[in-house]
Amino acid sequence: MAETGPQSSRSTAQWQRADNAHYLHPFTDYKALRAEGARVQERAQGIYVWDTDGRRIIDGLAGLGCVALGYGRVELARVAAREMERLSFCQSFFRTSNRAAIELAERLVSLTPKHLTHVFFASSGSEANETCMKLARRHWDLMGKPEKRIFIARANAYHGSTIATGGLSGIPDIHACAGSLTLAQLEHIEAPYWYRHSNGEDAEAFGVTAAGWLEEKILAVGAEHVAAFFAEPIQGAGGAIIPPRSYWPEIQRICRKYDVLLAVDEVVSGFGRTGRWFASDYFGISDFDLMAVAKGITSAYFPLSAALASNRLADVLIDKGGEFYHGFTNSGHPVGCAVALENLRLLEEERVIEHVAELAPLFADHVLSLADHALVGDVRACGFFAGIQLVRDKAKREFFPEEALVGDHCSRAALERGLALRSIGDTMALMPPLIISAPELDEMFALTRAALDATAEAILVAQ
């Protein structure tokens, strides 16, 4: 990689000192970071990242589940450069638009169910979900039902980190950070996590039971007060939770029975992660009103997200709504939309989603092969998305105490061996770039097992 400026010759320690001095990282214990120092990434190609110490690391996380096409795709960089030269910015306020935004809206509508007819652009998944929240609230106001204000989501769901979407998320630490403001008019139900919450039921029976928790909550607060149910088809930051097949048909039935809008959060699972364009396709989720997308829409080559609304909502908003007082400076950014169009073209032209579907059985076999490990209580996989649950006692389904930080130890052990492996509590998550090959999968899972072995050995020494 070419030198980019006079500071490119800094040592890792110098970069870390400057980082600690000025950069507030997201979701970070700053005191711990100051003691240890950040890992400074320098360059990347394909599924690999190199840091300033020259270590090569397999990115088993695709960034944050967003680098779908892998690193170093010159096609995307060239499209961004061309669009920056042609139209570097275009605001979408004051009855103004641009060709890339219009074309991308058309393309997204063509990829999603026919009843999703309109697209609102933003920059992040948090903004897309907050847009969905506002669209839902506005819909019920215009329908003469302003009392429908309550949103229901799930425990450990992640829908964003703004004050509104942080409250919608089901993660107590996010709530604590923003205070009680996040919890106004928000309710949560348990996640469809069979391994932790089942009471002797098989997975399919449990799926129906878990969906029933939504009906119980709607009845408890009153259907006349519930605006919408928000859920990820697969819970990512909640612990790689893949619901039983019986879950989503029941959720859709319950939402329609009680006239509750259904908002599907595809921020992580969209654009090929499951071997289908969207996880809602994979699970047969078709009867919904709102969809949030981000991450894979540009393979993270430009910040962009979108909220898609059904004709049911859009028609009311257009006919009765007047001005919609919501938006962002970068809504419909021409460069981001141009990059997204090229990214979607490459996903299709290179048959990347078909590639995921073809290798998904091999990926699942690798995940299942870890079930015999002494630390592993449960494994689950869907497309190129996996969760590996670490437990203290497999026979009793006994979990480690939270303060033991076993998952964190495993993540560190993996990084030392050249693999970025995410710990979500004591669930180890893998979601590599979608272009990963079969030999690279072999390498990634060999490092995963090595990290598990090192973690088990450390636990035995500690005991």
Buried (B, 14 or more C-beta within 10 A) or exposed (E): EEEEEEEEEBEBEEBBBEBBEEEEEEEEEEEEBBEEBBBBBBEBEBBBBBBBEEEEBBBBBBBBBBBBBBBEBEBBEEBBEEBEEEBEEBBBEEEEEBBBBEBBBEBBBEBBBEBBBBBBBBBBBBBBBBBBBBBBBBBBBBEEBEEBBBBBBBBBBBBBBBBBBBBBBBBEEBBEEBEEEBBEEBBBBBBBBBBBBBEEBEBEBBBBBBBBBBBEBBEEEEBEBBBBBBBBBBBBBBBBBBBBEBBBBBBBEBBEEBBBBBBBBBBBBBBBBBBBBBBBBBBEBBBBBBBBBBBBBBBBBBBBBBBBBBBEBBBBBEEEBEEEEBBBEBBBBBBBBBBBBBBBEBBBEEEBBEBBBEBBEEBBEBBEEBEEBEBBBBBBBBBBBBBBBBBBEBEEBEBBEEEBBBBEBBBBBBBEBBBBBBBBBBBBBBBBBBBBEEEBBEBBBEBBBBBBBBBBEBBEEEE
